[in-house]
Amino acid sequence: MNSVNPKIPSKTSVVVIGGGPAGSLSAILLAREGVDVCLFEKAKFPRYHIGESMLPSAIPLLDFVGLKARVEAHGFTKKPGAYFRREQGSPAGLIDFTKSGGYSYHVVRSEFDHMLLDYAREMGVEVFEETSIKAVDFLGKRPINVTWETASGQGKTGFNYLIDASGLSGILASRYLKNRQFQDHLANIALGNYWKNHRPFMNDHDIGCPGHFNMEALADGSGWVWAIPLHNQTLSVGVVIHRDCYKAALQRHGSHEALYRHYIEMSPDISAMLSEATPVSQEVKIWQDYSYVAESFSGSGYRIAGDAAGFIDPIFSTGIHMAFLGALSAAATICATLKNDCSEEEAHRYHDQCIRQAYIRFTAVVAGMYGQIRNQDKIVLHGITGQDLQLAFDVMQPIVSKKLDDNQDEISTETLNKTVRYAADIMLELHDISTDNLVSKLMAKKAHKKEIISDSTNAIEGKFIRLQRGQLGLEKIGLWRELTNRIEAQGVKLLLSAVSR
Ligand SMILES: Cc1cc2nc3c(=O)[nH]c(=O)nc-3n(C[C@H](O)[C@H](O)[C@H](O)COP(=O)(O)OP(=O)(O)OC[C@H]3O[C@@H](n4cnc5c(N)ncnc54)[C@H](O)[C@@H]3O)c2cc1C
C-alpha cells in the first residue's frame, strides 16, 4: 500500500492504462478469469468521446462478457447497416448487416464507456479514475512499474503485465517504444457537431432509414461527411477532409464553423436531413493526427490495444471493433501464458500478428475507398459499383460479421455431410482419415459448440483464441480448423459458406 492513496495497491498482476472500450474490456475479460487487475483512468466518467457507430462484431463479445442485455436495454439506436454514397450522382451503396443476421448500435460514448467501466468494477477490477499514468519503469525491455498521479500526489504500482489502452496518447508506442507511424495518405482532419430536430436519411427509393450509418462523398473529391443518429435524439454529423484541402479551405472560409457549414451544403443527402435541424453547439469539434499505427503491439510483459496501438480512419467505423479485438487478444494472450498454453514469446507474437493482420486488412479497404472518394470522375474500385458495395465489405466480413466463429452456427447433418464429403474429396489424400470419421468428429463439435466458440481472427501460427469463460487463452488448431483453413487455401471458402447458410 502507499501513503498517497492507500486504496491503490503497490503490486498487482495486470495494470491497464485507460478506461475506454479497449481498457475496460480487457480488464473485464481478465477479471472474469480470476486475474487481479488495476485500471487507471485519467478522466472522471462519464466523459465525452467521439466514435459512436459500432460494427456487428461487438455484439458477440458483449454477449460473452455478459453485457449484451444491458447494452440492448439501454435504448441505443439499433444499426441495421450503412449507406455509402461514394460518388455524387450515383446510387448509394448499402452494406446490410441484417443479411447475415447481424446488427449493431450507434452509442453515445459517454454512456457506453461508463457502462463498460462500471461493469469492470462489478467484475472485480480495481478502477481508479482521475488517476493519470505519468511514467512506466522497465527492467531491461520488460515494463515493471507505473507511476500514477492523483490530485493528492504520486505513487507507484508494480505488475506482471501491462496493457496500454491509453488511446490517442499511446504511452508505450509514442513515449517509450517510439514506434508510432503516421499514415500520410490518410492525414485527414475531422470537424463535427451534433444536431437536433433532424430528419431520417431517405434512400434512393425514398424510404426512410432512421438507424443506418450514412456516408456521403463530397462532390469536389476533398472528403466525405458522416451522419450517425443517436438515441438522445441528436444526429452526429462530421466532415472528413484531407489536411491539404483543409488548410486552403480554412483560409477561404475564415473559421471552422463556416468551413463545416460549407461542406455540409455540398452534401445533398445530409443537408436534407438537416433542413430543419439546429446545431447543439455553436462551436465545432476538431480531430486531427488520428491515422497512425505502431510498428509492434506487444513484447515481454506488455500488450498494446485499441487506439494506443493504432487507428486508421472513421470511414468504416472500425475503432471500437479494433479496440475490442485488441482487448480480447491482449487478455487471451496474457491468460495463455498464465495458464501455460504456450510460451510467453509465442503469446505476445500471437497478439502482434493478430492486430497487424486486422490493421492491414482495414487499411487496404479504406485506401480503396479513399481512392474512389478523391477521384470522383474516375472508376478506382473497378467492378464495385455503389449497389454492390456489399461485395467489397465482404473482404472484411470474417472479422466484422455478427459471428466470432463460423463453428457457432447450427449446422444440419445433411449440410455437414455435403460439406465434409466435398472437403474430403480435396483433403483425404492429405489426411489419413475416412469421410465417416470426419463427419462424426464434426458432429461432436456441433454438440459442444458452446465450448468451442473461438477466434474473431484467423488461426495464427497454429493457434486461435479459446473464448470460453474460465478457459480464456490460446488453443492449438484442431482438426476442424486445420480442415477449414486448408479448404480456404484451396479457394473453396465460398462454397463452404454457401452450404452452411
Ligand atoms: C473523427 C473520428 C470519428 C470516429 N468515429 C468512429 C465510429 O463511428 N466508430 C468507431 O468504432 N470508432 C470511431 N472512431 C474511433 C474511436 O473513437 C476509437 O477507436 C475508440 O475510442 C478507441 O477506444 P480505446 O479504448 O482504444 O481508446 P479511448 O476510447 O480513447 O480510451 C482511452 C482512455 O485512456 C485514458 N488515458 C489516456 N492517457 C492516460 C493516462 N496517461 N493515464 C490514465 N488514463 C489515460 C483516456 O482518458 C481515455 O479514457 C472515430 C475516431 C475519430 C477520430
The ligand as a MOL file (V3000), in Angstrom:
LIG
                    3D

  0  0  0     0  0            999 V3000
M  V30 BEGIN CTAB
M  V30 COUNTS 53 58 0 0 0
M  V30 BEGIN ATOM
M  V30 1 C -13.2720 11.6880 -36.0950 0
M  V30 2 C -13.3730 10.2860 -35.5500 0
M  V30 3 C -14.5410 9.5630 -35.7180 0
M  V30 4 C -14.6270 8.2630 -35.2210 0
M  V30 5 N -15.7710 7.5200 -35.4410 0
M  V30 6 C -15.8210 6.2480 -35.0320 0
M  V30 7 C -17.0020 5.4540 -35.2370 0
M  V30 8 O -18.0090 5.9100 -35.7730 0
M  V30 9 N -16.9710 4.1700 -34.7900 0
M  V30 10 C -15.8940 3.6320 -34.1540 0
M  V30 11 O -15.9360 2.4550 -33.7940 0
M  V30 12 N -14.7890 4.3630 -33.9230 0
M  V30 13 C -14.7280 5.6410 -34.3410 0
M  V30 14 N -13.6220 6.3770 -34.0650 0
M  V30 15 C -12.5190 5.7650 -33.3230 0
M  V30 16 C -12.8320 5.6010 -31.8410 0
M  V30 17 O -13.0780 6.8630 -31.2750 0
M  V30 18 C -11.6460 4.9310 -31.1450 0
M  V30 19 O -11.0940 3.9580 -31.9820 0
M  V30 20 C -12.0100 4.2810 -29.8170 0
M  V30 21 O -12.4700 5.2380 -28.9120 0
M  V30 22 C -10.7750 3.5570 -29.2380 0
M  V30 23 O -11.0170 3.1070 -27.9240 0
M  V30 24 P -9.7890 2.9780 -26.9140 0
M  V30 25 O -10.3310 2.3370 -25.6940 0
M  V30 26 O -8.6280 2.3990 -27.5900 0
M  V30 27 O -9.3600 4.4800 -26.6030 0
M  V30 28 P -10.1800 5.6430 -25.8850 0
M  V30 29 O -11.6320 5.4270 -26.0420 0
M  V30 30 O -9.6220 6.9140 -26.3690 0
M  V30 31 O -9.8260 5.4490 -24.3520 0
M  V30 32 C -8.5520 5.7370 -23.8600 0
M  V30 33 C -8.6880 6.1860 -22.4100 0
M  V30 34 O -7.3820 6.2840 -21.8430 0
M  V30 35 C -7.3580 7.3820 -20.9610 0
M  V30 36 N -5.9630 7.7890 -20.8030 0
M  V30 37 C -5.1510 8.3480 -21.7300 0
M  V30 38 N -3.9400 8.5810 -21.2130 0
M  V30 39 C -3.9790 8.1560 -19.9210 0
M  V30 40 C -3.0360 8.1520 -18.8600 0
M  V30 41 N -1.8100 8.6390 -19.0270 0
M  V30 42 N -3.4020 7.6430 -17.6640 0
M  V30 43 C -4.6610 7.1520 -17.4730 0
M  V30 44 N -5.6010 7.1640 -18.4360 0
M  V30 45 C -5.2610 7.6480 -19.6510 0
M  V30 46 C -8.2270 8.4220 -21.6490 0
M  V30 47 O -8.7360 9.3750 -20.7240 0
M  V30 48 C -9.3270 7.5530 -22.2680 0
M  V30 49 O -10.4870 7.4670 -21.4460 0
M  V30 50 C -13.5190 7.6890 -34.5430 0
M  V30 51 C -12.3520 8.4340 -34.3470 0
M  V30 52 C -12.2810 9.7150 -34.8460 0
M  V30 53 C -11.0020 10.4940 -34.6480 0
M  V30 END ATOM
M  V30 BEGIN BOND
M  V30 1 1 1 2
M  V30 2 1 2 3
M  V30 3 2 2 52
M  V30 4 2 3 4
M  V30 5 1 4 5
M  V30 6 1 4 50
M  V30 7 2 5 6
M  V30 8 1 6 7
M  V30 9 1 6 13
M  V30 10 2 7 8
M  V30 11 1 7 9
M  V30 12 1 9 10
M  V30 13 2 10 11
M  V30 14 1 10 12
M  V30 15 2 12 13
M  V30 16 1 13 14
M  V30 17 1 14 15
M  V30 18 1 14 50
M  V30 19 1 15 16
M  V30 20 1 16 17
M  V30 21 1 16 18
M  V30 22 1 18 19
M  V30 23 1 18 20
M  V30 24 1 20 21
M  V30 25 1 20 22
M  V30 26 1 22 23
M  V30 27 1 23 24
M  V30 28 2 24 25
M  V30 29 1 24 26
M  V30 30 1 24 27
M  V30 31 1 27 28
M  V30 32 2 28 29
M  V30 33 1 28 30
M  V30 34 1 28 31
M  V30 35 1 31 32
M  V30 36 1 32 33
M  V30 37 1 33 34
M  V30 38 1 33 48
M  V30 39 1 34 35
M  V30 40 1 35 36
M  V30 41 1 35 46
M  V30 42 1 36 37
M  V30 43 1 36 45
M  V30 44 2 37 38
M  V30 45 1 38 39
M  V30 46 1 39 40
M  V30 47 2 39 45
M  V30 48 1 40 41
M  V30 49 2 40 42
M  V30 50 1 42 43
M  V30 51 2 43 44
M  V30 52 1 44 45
M  V30 53 1 46 47
M  V30 54 1 46 48
M  V30 55 1 48 49
M  V30 56 2 50 51
M  V30 57 1 51 52
M  V30 58 1 52 53
M  V30 END BOND
M  V30 END CTAB
M  END
